Amino acid sequence: MKRFEYKTIKIAPNSMWTTEIKVEDIEETLNDLGRQGWELVSVQDLSMSGTSFSYMYTFKRQTL
């Protein structure tokens, strides 16, 4: 039987004074997790009042 473990991370702006999230930073994080065997399975927009400031990323990988 296959078994999985899960990891959830929140990606948000580095400062409360900006809403910008650098694409390069997201790609670096996603690529690093991919090298560790994690597969992205979902992204949830954590919007407030219709404005997106942060996202929750959920990953899984098969355990031995």
VMD Tcl script that builds the backbone (N, CA, C; Angstrom):
set m [mol new atoms 192]
animate dup $m
set s [atomselect $m all]
$s set {name element resname resid chain x y z} {
  {N N MET 1 A 0.833 -1.171 0.000}
  {CA C MET 1 A 0.000 0.000 0.000}
  {C C MET 1 A 0.893 1.255 0.000}
  {N N LYS 2 A 0.572 2.215 -0.848}
  {CA C LYS 2 A 1.318 3.463 -0.901}
  {C C LYS 2 A 0.981 4.307 0.330}
  {N N ARG 3 A 2.004 5.009 0.822}
  {CA C ARG 3 A 1.829 5.934 1.936}
  {C C ARG 3 A 2.439 7.276 1.547}
  {N N PHE 4 A 1.824 8.333 2.006}
  {CA C PHE 4 A 2.279 9.672 1.672}
  {C C PHE 4 A 2.439 10.510 2.931}
  {N N GLU 5 A 3.309 11.502 2.823}
  {CA C GLU 5 A 3.394 12.535 3.841}
  {C C GLU 5 A 3.101 13.859 3.155}
  {N N TYR 6 A 2.663 14.831 3.934}
  {CA C TYR 6 A 2.229 16.108 3.377}
  {C C TYR 6 A 2.967 17.266 4.031}
  {N N LYS 7 A 3.129 18.333 3.259}
  {CA C LYS 7 A 3.770 19.552 3.743}
  {C C LYS 7 A 2.939 20.719 3.232}
  {N N THR 8 A 2.708 21.688 4.087}
  {CA C THR 8 A 1.976 22.885 3.699}
  {C C THR 8 A 2.827 24.099 4.032}
  {N N ILE 9 A 2.957 25.011 3.069}
  {CA C ILE 9 A 3.709 26.241 3.293}
  {C C ILE 9 A 2.863 27.427 2.860}
  {N N LYS 10 A 3.117 28.559 3.482}
  {CA C LYS 10 A 2.433 29.797 3.120}
  {C C LYS 10 A 3.466 30.703 2.462}
  {N N ILE 11 A 3.128 31.218 1.294}
  {CA C ILE 11 A 3.991 32.169 0.599}
  {C C ILE 11 A 3.265 33.507 0.585}
  {N N ALA 12 A 3.923 34.508 1.158}
  {CA C ALA 12 A 3.324 35.833 1.292}
  {C C ALA 12 A 4.403 36.888 1.065}
  {N N PRO 13 A 4.003 38.144 0.881}
  {CA C PRO 13 A 4.997 39.206 0.722}
  {C C PRO 13 A 5.933 39.262 1.933}
  {N N ASN 14 A 7.156 39.728 1.705}
  {CA C ASN 14 A 8.142 39.827 2.785}
  {C C ASN 14 A 7.859 40.958 3.759}
  {N N SER 15 A 6.975 41.840 3.393}
  {CA C SER 15 A 6.691 43.010 4.213}
  {C C SER 15 A 5.203 43.305 4.209}
  {N N MET 16 A 4.707 43.841 5.288}
  {CA C MET 16 A 3.292 44.207 5.320}
  {C C MET 16 A 3.024 45.476 4.530}
  {N N TRP 17 A 4.085 46.124 4.037}
  {CA C TRP 17 A 3.938 47.368 3.297}
  {C C TRP 17 A 3.849 47.155 1.789}
  {N N THR 18 A 3.965 45.897 1.359}
  {CA C THR 18 A 3.877 45.617 -0.073}
  {C C THR 18 A 3.041 44.365 -0.301}
  {N N THR 19 A 2.399 44.294 -1.446}
  {CA C THR 19 A 1.631 43.102 -1.806}
  {C C THR 19 A 2.364 42.283 -2.851}
  {N N GLU 20 A 3.567 42.722 -3.232}
  {CA C GLU 20 A 4.318 42.042 -4.285}
  {C C GLU 20 A 5.002 40.784 -3.754}
  {N N ILE 21 A 4.827 39.701 -4.489}
  {CA C ILE 21 A 5.541 38.461 -4.214}
  {C C ILE 21 A 6.379 38.180 -5.456}
  {N N LYS 22 A 7.682 38.055 -5.293}
  {CA C LYS 22 A 8.560 37.860 -6.440}
  {C C LYS 22 A 8.403 36.441 -6.989}
  {N N VAL 23 A 8.140 36.348 -8.284}
  {CA C VAL 23 A 7.983 35.069 -8.959}
  {C C VAL 23 A 9.253 34.232 -8.814}
  {N N GLU 24 A 10.397 34.864 -8.885}
  {CA C GLU 24 A 11.666 34.146 -8.757}
  {C C GLU 24 A 11.778 33.448 -7.401}
  {N N ASP 25 A 11.291 34.093 -6.348}
  {CA C ASP 25 A 11.336 33.497 -5.013}
  {C C ASP 25 A 10.420 32.280 -4.925}
  {N N ILE 26 A 9.241 32.371 -5.542}
  {CA C ILE 26 A 8.308 31.241 -5.548}
  {C C ILE 26 A 8.919 30.082 -6.329}
  {N N GLU 27 A 9.476 30.370 -7.513}
  {CA C GLU 27 A 10.096 29.319 -8.324}
  {C C GLU 27 A 11.240 28.646 -7.581}
  {N N GLU 28 A 12.056 29.421 -6.885}
  {CA C GLU 28 A 13.173 28.853 -6.132}
  {C C GLU 28 A 12.662 27.896 -5.041}
  {N N THR 29 A 11.628 28.305 -4.334}
  {CA C THR 29 A 11.048 27.466 -3.284}
  {C C THR 29 A 10.444 26.202 -3.872}
  {N N LEU 30 A 9.667 26.326 -4.949}
  {CA C LEU 30 A 9.031 25.172 -5.570}
  {C C LEU 30 A 10.071 24.202 -6.131}
  {N N ASN 31 A 11.112 24.723 -6.777}
  {CA C ASN 31 A 12.156 23.859 -7.324}
  {C C ASN 31 A 12.925 23.141 -6.224}
  {N N ASP 32 A 13.193 23.833 -5.130}
  {CA C ASP 32 A 13.891 23.208 -4.010}
  {C C ASP 32 A 13.067 22.057 -3.431}
  {N N LEU 33 A 11.779 22.281 -3.229}
  {CA C LEU 33 A 10.911 21.222 -2.715}
  {C C LEU 33 A 10.800 20.072 -3.713}
  {N N GLY 34 A 10.751 20.371 -5.002}
  {CA C GLY 34 A 10.710 19.329 -6.023}
  {C C GLY 34 A 11.950 18.442 -5.993}
  {N N ARG 35 A 13.117 19.053 -5.780}
  {CA C ARG 35 A 14.362 18.290 -5.673}
  {C C ARG 35 A 14.344 17.360 -4.453}
  {N N GLN 36 A 13.572 17.742 -3.435}
  {CA C GLN 36 A 13.453 16.922 -2.231}
  {C C GLN 36 A 12.378 15.839 -2.372}
  {N N GLY 37 A 11.731 15.806 -3.541}
  {CA C GLY 37 A 10.729 14.773 -3.792}
  {C C GLY 37 A 9.293 15.182 -3.530}
  {N N TRP 38 A 9.081 16.442 -3.179}
  {CA C TRP 38 A 7.722 16.920 -2.919}
  {C C TRP 38 A 7.020 17.260 -4.234}
  {N N GLU 39 A 5.749 16.893 -4.333}
  {CA C GLU 39 A 4.914 17.192 -5.503}
  {C C GLU 39 A 3.813 18.158 -5.071}
  {N N LEU 40 A 3.671 19.264 -5.804}
  {CA C LEU 40 A 2.626 20.240 -5.512}
  {C C LEU 40 A 1.269 19.647 -5.854}
  {N N VAL 41 A 0.334 19.666 -4.906}
  {CA C VAL 41 A -0.987 19.099 -5.162}
  {C C VAL 41 A -2.100 20.135 -5.112}
  {N N SER 42 A -1.866 21.281 -4.436}
  {CA C SER 42 A -2.897 22.314 -4.443}
  {C C SER 42 A -2.328 23.661 -4.026}
  {N N VAL 43 A -3.003 24.712 -4.476}
  {CA C VAL 43 A -2.681 26.083 -4.081}
  {C C VAL 43 A -3.990 26.741 -3.675}
  {N N GLN 44 A -3.986 27.358 -2.504}
  {CA C GLN 44 A -5.184 28.042 -2.027}
  {C C GLN 44 A -4.880 29.524 -1.871}
  {N N ASP 45 A -5.712 30.341 -2.475}
  {CA C ASP 45 A -5.597 31.793 -2.355}
  {C C ASP 45 A -6.166 32.192 -0.999}
  {N N LEU 46 A -5.379 32.858 -0.186}
  {CA C LEU 46 A -5.834 33.295 1.136}
  {C C LEU 46 A -6.243 34.762 1.070}
  {N N SER 47 A -7.174 35.059 0.170}
  {CA C SER 47 A -7.565 36.445 -0.070}
  {C C SER 47 A -8.377 37.013 1.093}
  {N N MET 48 A -8.227 38.327 1.247}
  {CA C MET 48 A -9.008 39.064 2.232}
  {C C MET 48 A -9.763 40.140 1.478}
  {N N SER 49 A -11.056 40.108 1.570}
  {CA C SER 49 A -11.896 41.102 0.891}
  {C C SER 49 A -11.641 41.136 -0.606}
  {N N GLY 50 A -11.341 39.965 -1.189}
  {CA C GLY 50 A -11.141 39.873 -2.623}
  {C C GLY 50 A -9.756 40.248 -3.104}
  {N N THR 51 A -8.846 40.592 -2.191}
  {CA C THR 51 A -7.488 40.959 -2.563}
  {C C THR 51 A -6.533 39.859 -2.135}
  {N N SER 52 A -5.750 39.352 -3.068}
  {CA C SER 52 A -4.816 38.260 -2.785}
  {C C SER 52 A -3.503 38.808 -2.255}
  {N N PHE 53 A -3.139 38.379 -1.051}
  {CA C PHE 53 A -1.863 38.768 -0.462}
  {C C PHE 53 A -0.967 37.579 -0.189}
  {N N SER 54 A -1.567 36.400 -0.046}
  {CA C SER 54 A -0.749 35.228 0.263}
  {C C SER 54 A -1.447 33.966 -0.230}
  {N N TYR 55 A -0.646 32.900 -0.316}
  {CA C TYR 55 A -1.145 31.636 -0.848}
  {C C TYR 55 A -0.641 30.486 0.009}
  {N N MET 56 A -1.463 29.462 0.154}
  {CA C MET 56 A -1.099 28.251 0.870}
  {C C MET 56 A -0.835 27.166 -0.164}
  {N N TYR 57 A 0.365 26.597 -0.152}
  {CA C TYR 57 A 0.768 25.544 -1.087}
  {C C TYR 57 A 0.829 24.227 -0.324}
  {N N THR 58 A 0.211 23.180 -0.869}
  {CA C THR 58 A 0.235 21.863 -0.243}
  {C C THR 58 A 0.960 20.890 -1.161}
  {N N PHE 59 A 1.877 20.130 -0.577}
  {CA C PHE 59 A 2.707 19.176 -1.295}
  {C C PHE 59 A 2.535 17.798 -0.693}
  {N N LYS 60 A 2.866 16.761 -1.485}
  {CA C LYS 60 A 2.908 15.401 -0.952}
  {C C LYS 60 A 4.105 14.678 -1.547}
  {N N ARG 61 A 4.554 13.670 -0.815}
  {CA C ARG 61 A 5.585 12.767 -1.354}
  {C C ARG 61 A 5.361 11.389 -0.726}
  {N N GLN 62 A 5.731 10.405 -1.492}
  {CA C GLN 62 A 5.552 9.032 -1.040}
  {C C GLN 62 A 6.606 8.700 0.015}
  {N N THR 63 A 6.166 8.031 1.076}
  {CA C THR 63 A 7.095 7.588 2.120}
  {C C THR 63 A 7.522 6.156 1.830}
  {N N LEU 64 A 8.619 5.779 2.397}
  {CA C LEU 64 A 9.149 4.426 2.180}
  {C C LEU 64 A 8.444 3.405 3.032}
}
mol reanalyze $m
mol bondsrecalc $m
mol representation Tube
mol addrep $m
